[in-house]
Amino acid sequence: MKSVETKSVKQKSATKPTREQAEDAVRTLIRWAGDDPKREGLHDTPARVARSYEEFFKGYDQNAEDILSRRFKDVEGYDEMIVLRDIAFSSYCEHHMVPFTGRVHIAYIPGTQVVGISKLARLVDVYAKRLQIQEKLTAQIAKTLNDVLQPKGVGVVVEASHMCMATRGVHKPGAVMQTSQLLGRFRSDPRTRQEFFSLLNVSQYQNAPR
């Protein structure tokens, strides 16, 4: 049975504008900014932007659950924490459509199965390559991993810098936002939570409320 996410992606594609319409929209924005889309330096920009958007937002064409479909049960009874740190990502703020970039740290305690570590990185990209806010990105990664693997616990921490903070509004470059989502034993067991955040050297989270 296909997930709700798959259905929603298909619904979006059914109403997706054509490439020509997308390029015309870019020309409109260039004119609105005060420049001439016909001048030499901007003549090919609409096509380049459309191609870039295909890469920036390719997550809409992917299903997160499919990424985790290949799992392994032969792990010799391993039941301790698995941590993958410093997964680099780039995404686009859904409020201003400017980049935010950073790192994701993922941990889980397996139940009866594990997944290849490259799949964790691909899971991050599925959600990062969409219009996002950091809080939702953090929750989506944790929830998908929890739903598909059904582990004993999941912990996700995201650290990112937002260009909407650095280049507009309050103009505060260098600010870093941290978000976390804890499920299962990571939420209920203080020792598990402390071990996770100690491994990440994120001390401010170690005494987070249950």
Salt bridges, closest charged atoms under 4 A:
GLU5 OE2 - ARG130 NH2 2.79
GLU23 OE1 - ARG27 NH2 3.75
ASP24 OD1 - ARG27 NH1 2.70
ASP35 OD1 - ARG39 NE 2.80
ASP44 OD1 - HIS43 ND1 3.07
GLU54 OE2 - ARG19 NH2 2.49
ASP86 OD2 - ARG85 NE 3.60
ASP86 OD1 - ARG103 NH1 2.65
ASP86 OD1 - HIS105 ND1 3.88
GLU94 OE1 - LYS136 NZ 3.27
ASP147 OD2 - LYS143 NZ 2.63
GLU159 OE1 - ARG103 NH2 2.93
GLU159 OE1 - HIS105 NE2 2.73
ASP189 OD1 - ARG191 NE 3.59
